[in-house]
Amino acid sequence: MKLFTLLSGKEVRRSSGKKVVPAQEFSTLVDANALLEQVQEEALAFKKDTVAEAEKTKELAFQEGFQNGLESLNHHLFALDHELKQIRSEIQQKILPLALTAARKIIGEELKLHPDRIVDIVLTSLKPVTQHRKIIIYVNRGDLEQIETHKPQIKQIFEHLESFSIQERDDIQPGGCIIETEAGIINAQLENQWRAMESAFQAFMQQ
C-alpha cells in the first residue's frame, strides 16, 4: 500500500489527500530511512562478527586453559611419582634391617630349640662341592657333637670322597661353618650368609 503519491516536483501528498509533504522533506525522510536500514544492516553484521569473534576467543581461551591444565596435571603427576619413589626407598631402607634382625632371631631361636638344624646348614653348604675329593668342615665347638653324630649321613652326599674330617674353630659362630676343599674355601658362616641375603634383597628391590 502506498503511503504517499507524488503530485508535482515540489509536493508529495498522502494517498488519502489529507496532508501534503514537501518534496524536500520527503527526500530527507527517504534518505533517513535508507540510512536507518543501512545502520541496521551494519549493526546486524557487526553483531554477527562480534559473536563469531567472541566464540573464537572463547575457544582459544578454552584450549589454552586446557593445555595449561594438562601441563599442571602432568607436573603434579611427576611430582607425585617422585615422592612415591622416595617414600618407597625410605621404607625399603627401614624394612631391610628389621627383616634381617627378625630372621637372625628366628634362626637363633631355632638353633637353640633344635641343635640338629646345624646339620641341615652344613648339608646345604656342601651341595656345590659334592664332586670334590678332600673335605674339611670347620664348625663352632658347640656344634661339633651334632656334626660328628651325623657324619655318616654327611659323607653319603659325596661321590668320590678320599678324605673327610670335621674340626672345631673358635672364630666360627654357632650355626655356621667353613668348608675347605682341594679347590678352595666356602664361608658358610651365618653372618656371611646374612650379608649375601641383604645384597640380593637390595638388588631385587631396585629392579
Order of alpha helices (4+ residues) and beta strands (2+ residues): beta-beta-beta-alpha-alpha-beta-alpha-alpha-beta-beta-beta-alpha
